[in-house]
């Protein structure tokens, strides 16, 4: 099992990436939001994606409150990003979106 699997709450990296992309394109006020996100992720039920979203929100609240160390100890897995400009999607992200065939 991948050492980072626990970070994803039992979801694979690809499932999490698809989940993130789905959240970015499916409106919060869509009454079928979790069904649509579920279809976009694939292999996960609407209930599973909604639960995963709630866990994500809890994790974010823990990080923002200082309760959880978002730096993962001394391991810095990400490079700092300057947020003064927008960040475009990678070619890999675009391929995933095309694969989802969202209309």
N, CA, C and O atoms as CSV, one atom per row, in Angstrom:
chain,resi,resn,atom,element,x,y,z
A,1,UNK,N,N,0.846,-1.193,0.000
A,1,UNK,CA,C,0.000,0.000,0.000
A,1,UNK,C,C,0.880,1.241,0.000
A,1,UNK,O,O,1.897,1.292,0.692
A,2,UNK,N,N,0.491,2.217,-0.762
A,2,UNK,CA,C,1.235,3.463,-0.881
A,2,UNK,C,C,1.303,4.158,0.473
A,2,UNK,O,O,0.310,4.180,1.199
A,3,UNK,N,N,2.442,4.720,0.824
A,3,UNK,CA,C,2.604,5.400,2.096
A,3,UNK,C,C,1.686,6.586,2.284
A,3,UNK,O,O,1.405,6.977,3.417
A,4,UNK,N,N,1.213,7.166,1.190
A,4,UNK,CA,C,0.334,8.327,1.281
A,4,UNK,C,C,-1.139,7.954,1.229
A,4,UNK,O,O,-1.997,8.836,1.277
A,5,UNK,N,N,-1.453,6.658,1.131
A,5,UNK,CA,C,-2.841,6.236,0.999
A,5,UNK,C,C,-3.705,6.753,2.142
A,5,UNK,O,O,-4.860,7.115,1.921
A,6,UNK,N,N,-3.169,6.794,3.360
A,6,UNK,CA,C,-3.939,7.295,4.494
A,6,UNK,C,C,-4.364,8.742,4.331
A,6,UNK,O,O,-5.392,9.154,4.867
A,7,UNK,N,N,-3.581,9.512,3.597
A,7,UNK,CA,C,-3.918,10.910,3.367
A,7,UNK,C,C,-5.175,11.061,2.528
A,7,UNK,O,O,-5.862,12.080,2.604
A,8,UNK,N,N,-5.472,10.053,1.734
A,8,UNK,CA,C,-6.607,10.118,0.819
A,8,UNK,C,C,-7.840,9.426,1.376
A,8,UNK,O,O,-8.837,9.296,0.666
A,9,UNK,N,N,-7.803,8.974,2.633
A,9,UNK,CA,C,-8.944,8.326,3.271
A,9,UNK,C,C,-9.436,7.139,2.452
A,9,UNK,O,O,-10.641,6.973,2.263
A,10,UNK,N,N,-8.509,6.309,1.961
A,10,UNK,CA,C,-8.877,5.114,1.219
A,10,UNK,C,C,-9.136,5.337,-0.260
A,10,UNK,O,O,-9.517,4.401,-0.963
A,11,UNK,N,N,-8.943,6.533,-0.741
A,11,UNK,CA,C,-9.131,6.845,-2.158
A,11,UNK,C,C,-7.766,6.872,-2.836
A,11,UNK,O,O,-6.767,7.231,-2.213
A,12,UNK,N,N,-7.723,6.496,-4.097
A,12,UNK,CA,C,-6.470,6.555,-4.845
A,12,UNK,C,C,-6.167,8.004,-5.225
A,12,UNK,O,O,-7.030,8.878,-5.139
A,13,UNK,N,N,-4.933,8.237,-5.642
A,13,UNK,CA,C,-4.553,9.579,-6.088
A,13,UNK,C,C,-5.428,10.001,-7.263
A,13,UNK,O,O,-5.915,11.130,-7.307
A,14,UNK,N,N,-5.627,9.082,-8.221
A,14,UNK,CA,C,-6.430,9.415,-9.406
A,14,UNK,C,C,-7.877,9.743,-9.010
A,14,UNK,O,O,-8.457,10.697,-9.528
A,15,UNK,N,N,-8.463,8.954,-8.092
A,15,UNK,CA,C,-9.826,9.242,-7.640
A,15,UNK,C,C,-9.901,10.625,-7.006
A,15,UNK,O,O,-10.851,11.369,-7.250
A,16,UNK,N,N,-8.912,10.969,-6.198
A,16,UNK,CA,C,-8.896,12.287,-5.567
A,16,UNK,C,C,-8.754,13.399,-6.596
A,16,UNK,O,O,-9.393,14.444,-6.472
A,17,UNK,N,N,-7.932,13.188,-7.597
A,17,UNK,CA,C,-7.755,14.196,-8.640
A,17,UNK,C,C,-9.060,14.388,-9.410
A,17,UNK,O,O,-9.466,15.521,-9.667
A,18,UNK,N,N,-9.721,13.289,-9.779
A,18,UNK,CA,C,-11.007,13.377,-10.466
A,18,UNK,C,C,-12.052,14.043,-9.579
A,18,UNK,O,O,-12.876,14.822,-10.058
A,19,UNK,N,N,-12.015,13.735,-8.282
A,19,UNK,CA,C,-12.926,14.334,-7.310
A,19,UNK,C,C,-12.726,15.851,-7.275
A,19,UNK,O,O,-13.694,16.611,-7.322
A,20,UNK,N,N,-11.468,16.287,-7.194
A,20,UNK,CA,C,-11.163,17.723,-7.172
A,20,UNK,C,C,-11.654,18.411,-8.443
A,20,UNK,O,O,-12.257,19.482,-8.384
A,21,UNK,N,N,-11.394,17.795,-9.580
A,21,UNK,CA,C,-11.825,18.380,-10.849
A,21,UNK,C,C,-13.344,18.434,-10.936
A,21,UNK,O,O,-13.909,19.414,-11.421
A,22,UNK,N,N,-14.002,17.381,-10.467
A,22,UNK,CA,C,-15.468,17.354,-10.481
A,22,UNK,C,C,-16.029,18.458,-9.598
A,22,UNK,O,O,-16.984,19.132,-9.984
A,23,UNK,N,N,-15.449,18.651,-8.416
A,23,UNK,CA,C,-15.922,19.720,-7.527
A,23,UNK,C,C,-15.758,21.088,-8.183
A,23,UNK,O,O,-16.548,22.002,-7.943
A,24,UNK,N,N,-14.731,21.216,-9.008
A,24,UNK,CA,C,-14.477,22.500,-9.664
A,24,UNK,C,C,-15.499,22.814,-10.753
A,24,UNK,O,O,-15.736,23.983,-11.055
A,25,UNK,N,N,-16.105,21.794,-11.343
A,25,UNK,CA,C,-17.015,22.044,-12.461
A,25,UNK,C,C,-18.488,21.834,-12.135
A,25,UNK,O,O,-19.349,22.287,-12.889
A,26,UNK,N,N,-18.799,21.158,-11.031
A,26,UNK,CA,C,-20.200,20.921,-10.665
A,26,UNK,C,C,-20.608,21.968,-9.630
A,26,UNK,O,O,-20.002,22.068,-8.563
A,27,UNK,N,N,-21.625,22.735,-9.950
A,27,UNK,CA,C,-22.086,23.814,-9.070
A,27,UNK,C,C,-22.551,23.278,-7.716
A,27,UNK,O,O,-23.165,22.214,-7.634
A,28,UNK,N,N,-22.248,24.032,-6.655
A,28,UNK,CA,C,-22.657,23.642,-5.303
A,28,UNK,C,C,-24.164,23.542,-5.161
A,28,UNK,O,O,-24.663,22.718,-4.395
A,29,UNK,N,N,-24.890,24.370,-5.887
A,29,UNK,CA,C,-26.345,24.376,-5.746
A,29,UNK,C,C,-27.047,23.387,-6.680
A,29,UNK,O,O,-28.276,23.365,-6.744
A,30,UNK,N,N,-26.285,22.577,-7.399
A,30,UNK,CA,C,-26.867,21.553,-8.264
A,30,UNK,C,C,-27.529,20.493,-7.379
A,30,UNK,O,O,-26.846,19.872,-6.564
A,31,UNK,N,N,-28.843,20.269,-7.519
A,31,UNK,CA,C,-29.531,19.302,-6.661
A,31,UNK,C,C,-29.029,17.870,-6.850
A,31,UNK,O,O,-29.229,17.025,-5.977
A,32,UNK,N,N,-28.387,17.594,-7.968
A,32,UNK,CA,C,-27.835,16.257,-8.233
A,32,UNK,C,C,-26.313,16.245,-8.124
A,32,UNK,O,O,-25.643,15.404,-8.724
A,33,UNK,N,N,-25.780,17.182,-7.358
A,33,UNK,CA,C,-24.328,17.364,-7.291
A,33,UNK,C,C,-23.582,16.064,-7.015
A,33,UNK,O,O,-22.639,15.736,-7.735
A,34,UNK,N,N,-23.979,15.327,-6.002
A,34,UNK,CA,C,-23.219,14.141,-5.609
A,34,UNK,C,C,-23.375,13.016,-6.622
A,34,UNK,O,O,-22.450,12.225,-6.807
A,35,UNK,N,N,-24.524,12.930,-7.278
A,35,UNK,CA,C,-24.694,11.943,-8.350
A,35,UNK,C,C,-23.764,12.263,-9.515
A,35,UNK,O,O,-23.129,11.370,-10.075
A,36,UNK,N,N,-23.688,13.545,-9.877
A,36,UNK,CA,C,-22.834,13.966,-10.992
A,36,UNK,C,C,-21.364,13.755,-10.636
A,36,UNK,O,O,-20.603,13.224,-11.445
A,37,UNK,N,N,-20.960,14.165,-9.438
A,37,UNK,CA,C,-19.566,13.974,-9.009
A,37,UNK,C,C,-19.236,12.486,-8.991
A,37,UNK,O,O,-18.152,12.084,-9.415
A,38,UNK,N,N,-20.157,11.675,-8.509
A,38,UNK,CA,C,-19.959,10.225,-8.471
A,38,UNK,C,C,-19.710,9.666,-9.864
A,38,UNK,O,O,-18.807,8.852,-10.055
A,39,UNK,N,N,-20.499,10.096,-10.831
A,39,UNK,CA,C,-20.314,9.629,-12.215
A,39,UNK,C,C,-18.971,10.082,-12.770
A,39,UNK,O,O,-18.318,9.345,-13.509
A,40,UNK,N,N,-18.560,11.292,-12.415
A,40,UNK,CA,C,-17.298,11.821,-12.921
A,40,UNK,C,C,-16.099,11.097,-12.315
A,40,UNK,O,O,-15.101,10.860,-12.996
A,41,UNK,N,N,-16.200,10.747,-11.031
A,41,UNK,CA,C,-15.107,10.038,-10.366
A,41,UNK,C,C,-15.074,8.591,-10.849
A,41,UNK,O,O,-14.007,8.051,-11.140
A,42,UNK,N,N,-16.239,7.972,-10.932
A,42,UNK,CA,C,-16.323,6.571,-11.350
A,42,UNK,C,C,-15.955,5.633,-10.216
A,42,UNK,O,O,-14.956,5.846,-9.529
A,43,UNK,N,N,-16.752,4.604,-10.019
A,43,UNK,CA,C,-16.443,3.606,-9.000
A,43,UNK,C,C,-16.786,4.019,-7.584
A,43,UNK,O,O,-16.497,3.279,-6.644
A,44,UNK,N,N,-17.389,5.170,-7.409
A,44,UNK,CA,C,-17.789,5.661,-6.089
A,44,UNK,C,C,-19.251,6.080,-6.139
A,44,UNK,O,O,-19.706,6.677,-7.115
A,45,UNK,N,N,-19.982,5.759,-5.070
A,45,UNK,CA,C,-21.398,6.127,-5.002
A,45,UNK,C,C,-21.544,7.598,-4.630
A,45,UNK,O,O,-20.597,8.239,-4.175
A,46,UNK,N,N,-22.750,8.116,-4.834
A,46,UNK,CA,C,-23.041,9.499,-4.445
A,46,UNK,C,C,-22.813,9.678,-2.949
A,46,UNK,O,O,-22.312,10.715,-2.513
A,47,UNK,N,N,-23.181,8.668,-2.165
A,47,UNK,CA,C,-22.981,8.742,-0.716
A,47,UNK,C,C,-21.496,8.790,-0.365
A,47,UNK,O,O,-21.092,9.521,0.539
A,48,UNK,N,N,-20.681,8.009,-1.085
A,48,UNK,CA,C,-19.240,8.006,-0.822
A,48,UNK,C,C,-18.599,9.351,-1.156
A,48,UNK,O,O,-17.755,9.836,-0.402
A,49,UNK,N,N,-18.990,9.957,-2.278
A,49,UNK,CA,C,-18.368,11.235,-2.630
A,49,UNK,C,C,-18.829,12.345,-1.690
A,49,UNK,O,O,-18.052,13.244,-1.368
A,50,UNK,N,N,-20.079,12.292,-1.249
A,50,UNK,CA,C,-20.546,13.300,-0.293
A,50,UNK,C,C,-19.814,13.148,1.037
A,50,UNK,O,O,-19.426,14.142,1.650
A,51,UNK,N,N,-19.623,11.901,1.486
A,51,UNK,CA,C,-18.879,11.658,2.727
A,51,UNK,C,C,-17.429,12.134,2.575
A,51,UNK,O,O,-16.869,12.736,3.491
A,52,UNK,N,N,-16.828,11.859,1.415
A,52,UNK,CA,C,-15.450,12.277,1.157
A,52,UNK,C,C,-15.338,13.799,1.200
A,52,UNK,O,O,-14.349,14.336,1.698
A,53,UNK,N,N,-16.344,14.488,0.683
A,53,UNK,CA,C,-16.381,15.951,0.717
A,53,UNK,C,C,-16.455,16.452,2.160
A,53,UNK,O,O,-15.759,17.399,2.527
A,54,UNK,N,N,-17.293,15.820,2.970
A,54,UNK,CA,C,-17.420,16.226,4.376
A,54,UNK,C,C,-16.112,16.005,5.125
A,54,UNK,O,O,-15.726,16.826,5.958
A,55,UNK,N,N,-15.427,14.901,4.833
A,55,UNK,CA,C,-14.125,14.637,5.455
A,55,UNK,C,C,-13.120,15.700,5.026
A,55,UNK,O,O,-12.329,16.180,5.838
A,56,UNK,N,N,-13.154,16.065,3.750
A,56,UNK,CA,C,-12.276,17.122,3.238
A,56,UNK,C,C,-12.512,18.430,3.983
A,56,UNK,O,O,-11.561,19.103,4.381
A,57,UNK,N,N,-13.785,18.791,4.172
A,57,UNK,CA,C,-14.106,20.022,4.903
A,57,UNK,C,C,-13.607,19.958,6.343
A,57,UNK,O,O,-13.084,20.943,6.864
A,58,UNK,N,N,-13.769,18.789,6.996
A,58,UNK,CA,C,-13.274,18.623,8.369
A,58,UNK,C,C,-11.757,18.785,8.416
A,58,UNK,O,O,-11.224,19.452,9.303
A,59,UNK,N,N,-11.066,18.172,7.455
A,59,UNK,CA,C,-9.605,18.295,7.396
A,59,UNK,C,C,-9.182,19.753,7.211
A,59,UNK,O,O,-8.247,20.221,7.860
A,60,UNK,N,N,-9.870,20.459,6.331
A,60,UNK,CA,C,-9.550,21.874,6.108
A,60,UNK,C,C,-9.776,22.701,7.366
A,60,UNK,O,O,-8.968,23.569,7.696
A,61,UNK,N,N,-10.871,22.434,8.066
A,61,UNK,CA,C,-11.129,23.159,9.323
A,61,UNK,C,C,-10.042,22.861,10.353
A,61,UNK,O,O,-9.606,23.755,11.077
A,62,UNK,N,N,-9.604,21.599,10.416
A,62,UNK,CA,C,-8.545,21.225,11.357
A,62,UNK,C,C,-7.238,21.931,11.024
A,62,UNK,O,O,-6.533,22.403,11.915
A,63,UNK,N,N,-6.925,21.996,9.752
A,63,UNK,CA,C,-5.696,22.673,9.326
A,63,UNK,C,C,-5.772,24.159,9.639
A,63,UNK,O,O,-4.835,24.734,10.193
A,64,UNK,N,N,-6.896,24.781,9.282
A,64,UNK,CA,C,-7.053,26.220,9.509
A,64,UNK,C,C,-7.064,26.576,10.987
A,64,UNK,O,O,-6.639,27.669,11.362
A,65,UNK,N,N,-7.543,25.671,11.830
A,65,UNK,CA,C,-7.598,25.946,13.265
A,65,UNK,C,C,-6.250,25.711,13.940
A,65,UNK,O,O,-6.063,26.058,15.106
A,66,UNK,N,N,-5.306,25.118,13.195
A,66,UNK,CA,C,-4.006,24.823,13.772
A,66,UNK,C,C,-3.957,23.482,14.468
A,66,UNK,O,O,-2.918,23.101,15.006
A,67,UNK,N,N,-5.073,22.753,14.465
A,67,UNK,CA,C,-5.137,21.454,15.132
A,67,UNK,C,C,-4.328,20.408,14.381
A,67,UNK,O,O,-3.712,19.542,15.001
A,68,UNK,N,N,-4.322,20.476,13.056
A,68,UNK,CA,C,-3.604,19.513,12.235
A,68,UNK,C,C,-2.456,20.223,11.548
A,68,UNK,O,O,-2.627,21.310,10.997
A,69,UNK,N,N,-1.279,19.601,11.581
A,69,UNK,CA,C,-0.116,20.179,10.922
A,69,UNK,C,C,-0.201,19.887,9.432
A,69,UNK,O,O,0.014,18.753,9.004
A,70,UNK,N,N,-0.508,20.892,8.654
A,70,UNK,CA,C,-0.659,20.709,7.217
A,70,UNK,C,C,0.669,20.477,6.503
A,70,UNK,O,O,0.686,20.145,5.318
A,71,UNK,N,N,1.771,20.649,7.209
A,71,UNK,CA,C,3.084,20.476,6.581
A,71,UNK,C,C,3.537,19.029,6.584
A,71,UNK,O,O,4.589,18.725,6.022
A,72,UNK,N,N,2.774,18.112,7.201
A,72,UNK,CA,C,3.130,16.697,7.257
A,72,UNK,C,C,4.512,16.506,7.882
A,72,UNK,O,O,5.377,15.844,7.307
A,73,UNK,N,N,4.705,17.079,9.037
A,73,UNK,CA,C,5.988,16.971,9.711
A,73,UNK,C,C,7.032,17.785,8.988
A,73,UNK,O,O,6.775,18.921,8.588
A,74,UNK,N,N,8.195,17.220,8.820
A,74,UNK,CA,C,9.271,17.929,8.142
A,74,UNK,C,C,9.306,17.635,6.651
A,74,UNK,O,O,10.095,18.237,5.922
A,75,UNK,N,N,8.462,16.717,6.186
A,75,UNK,CA,C,8.450,16.377,4.762
A,75,UNK,C,C,7.659,17.427,3.999
A,75,UNK,O,O,6.459,17.589,4.220
A,76,UNK,N,N,8.313,18.125,3.121
A,76,UNK,CA,C,7.650,19.133,2.303
A,76,UNK,C,C,7.411,18.525,0.926
A,76,UNK,O,O,8.310,18.478,0.086
A,77,UNK,N,N,6.189,18.062,0.710
A,77,UNK,CA,C,5.866,17.349,-0.514
A,77,UNK,C,C,5.532,18.281,-1.671
A,77,UNK,O,O,5.511,17.851,-2.824
A,78,UNK,N,N,5.274,19.535,-1.382
A,78,UNK,CA,C,4.863,20.470,-2.427
A,78,UNK,C,C,5.762,21.694,-2.403
A,78,UNK,O,O,6.309,22.077,-1.369
A,79,UNK,N,N,5.893,22.283,-3.555
A,79,UNK,CA,C,6.633,23.528,-3.643
A,79,UNK,C,C,5.702,24.679,-3.319
A,79,UNK,O,O,4.512,24.604,-3.626
A,80,UNK,N,N,6.205,25.743,-2.707
A,80,UNK,CA,C,5.346,26.895,-2.445
A,80,UNK,C,C,4.856,27.503,-3.756
A,80,UNK,O,O,5.593,27.551,-4.741
A,81,UNK,N,N,3.626,27.959,-3.761
A,81,UNK,CA,C,3.021,28.530,-4.957
A,81,UNK,C,C,2.658,29.975,-4.684
A,81,UNK,O,O,2.087,30.298,-3.643
A,82,UNK,N,N,2.992,30.836,-5.618
A,82,UNK,CA,C,2.609,32.235,-5.508
A,82,UNK,C,C,1.173,32.358,-5.995
A,82,UNK,O,O,0.873,32.006,-7.136
A,83,UNK,N,N,0.283,32.854,-5.142
A,83,UNK,CA,C,-1.133,32.899,-5.452
A,83,UNK,C,C,-1.583,34.241,-6.027
A,83,UNK,O,O,-2.774,34.549,-5.998
A,84,UNK,N,N,-0.668,35.030,-6.542
A,84,UNK,CA,C,-1.047,36.329,-7.086
A,84,UNK,C,C,-1.555,36.225,-8.519
A,84,UNK,O,O,-2.037,37.209,-9.081
A,85,UNK,N,N,-1.450,35.052,-9.104
A,85,UNK,CA,C,-1.968,34.860,-10.460
A,85,UNK,C,C,-2.641,33.502,-10.538
A,85,UNK,O,O,-2.407,32.640,-9.691
A,86,UNK,N,N,-3.453,33.311,-11.525
A,86,UNK,CA,C,-4.159,32.040,-11.645
A,86,UNK,C,C,-3.195,30.943,-12.077
A,86,UNK,O,O,-2.185,31.195,-12.733
A,87,UNK,N,N,-3.534,29.733,-11.693
A,87,UNK,CA,C,-2.720,28.576,-12.039
A,87,UNK,C,C,-3.501,27.769,-13.068
A,87,UNK,O,O,-4.632,27.360,-12.807
A,88,UNK,N,N,-2.914,27.540,-14.217
A,88,UNK,CA,C,-3.630,26.803,-15.258
A,88,UNK,C,C,-3.543,25.303,-15.001
A,88,UNK,O,O,-2.654,24.826,-14.296
A,89,UNK,N,N,-4.479,24.578,-15.586
A,89,UNK,CA,C,-4.476,23.130,-15.467
A,89,UNK,C,C,-3.334,22.558,-16.278
A,89,UNK,O,O,-2.891,23.145,-17.265
A,90,UNK,N,N,-2.870,21.412,-15.847
A,90,UNK,CA,C,-1.825,20.725,-16.588
A,90,UNK,C,C,-2.448,19.965,-17.752
A,90,UNK,O,O,-3.667,19.807,-17.828
A,91,UNK,N,N,-1.612,19.509,-18.634
A,91,UNK,CA,C,-2.095,18.696,-19.755
A,91,UNK,C,C,-2.758,17.425,-19.230
A,91,UNK,O,O,-3.750,16.961,-19.793
A,92,UNK,N,N,-2.208,16.861,-18.148
A,92,UNK,CA,C,-2.794,15.657,-17.538
A,92,UNK,C,C,-4.201,15.948,-17.012
A,92,UNK,O,O,-5.108,15.135,-17.188
A,93,UNK,N,N,-4.389,17.107,-16.366
A,93,UNK,CA,C,-5.716,17.497,-15.884
A,93,UNK,C,C,-6.694,17.601,-17.047
A,93,UNK,O,O,-7.832,17.141,-16.957
A,94,UNK,N,N,-6.240,18.209,-18.140
A,94,UNK,CA,C,-7.106,18.366,-19.305
A,94,UNK,C,C,-7.505,17.010,-19.871
A,94,UNK,O,O,-8.660,16.813,-20.248
A,95,UNK,N,N,-6.559,16.071,-19.935
A,95,UNK,CA,C,-6.863,14.730,-20.439
A,95,UNK,C,C,-7.895,14.042,-19.555
A,95,UNK,O,O,-8.781,13.351,-20.059
A,96,UNK,N,N,-7.789,14.228,-18.230
A,96,UNK,CA,C,-8.770,13.636,-17.319
A,96,UNK,C,C,-10.152,14.220,-17.567
A,96,UNK,O,O,-11.143,13.489,-17.573
A,97,UNK,N,N,-10.226,15.524,-17.770
A,97,UNK,CA,C,-11.519,16.154,-18.035
A,97,UNK,C,C,-12.115,15.666,-19.350
A,97,UNK,O,O,-13.318,15.421,-19.437
A,98,UNK,N,N,-11.285,15.526,-20.362
A,98,UNK,CA,C,-11.770,15.019,-21.644
A,98,UNK,C,C,-12.272,13.594,-21.468
A,98,UNK,O,O,-13.295,13.215,-22.039
A,99,UNK,N,N,-11.552,12.806,-20.678
A,99,UNK,CA,C,-11.961,11.427,-20.417
A,99,UNK,C,C,-13.308,11.377,-19.722
A,99,UNK,O,O,-14.093,10.456,-19.948
A,100,UNK,N,N,-13.583,12.367,-18.873
A,100,UNK,CA,C,-14.856,12.407,-18.158
A,100,UNK,C,C,-16.015,12.732,-19.088
A,100,UNK,O,O,-17.157,12.364,-18.809
A,101,UNK,N,N,-15.733,13.421,-20.192
A,101,UNK,CA,C,-16.754,13.792,-21.170
A,101,UNK,C,C,-17.929,14.483,-20.500
A,101,UNK,O,O,-19.074,14.053,-20.636
A,102,UNK,N,N,-17.637,15.561,-19.774
A,102,UNK,CA,C,-18.660,16.316,-19.057
A,102,UNK,C,C,-19.382,17.226,-20.037
A,102,UNK,O,O,-18.753,18.002,-20.756
A,103,UNK,N,N,-20.697,17.126,-20.061
A,103,UNK,CA,C,-21.510,18.002,-20.924
A,103,UNK,C,C,-22.562,18.675,-20.105
A,103,UNK,O,O,-23.353,19.454,-20.637
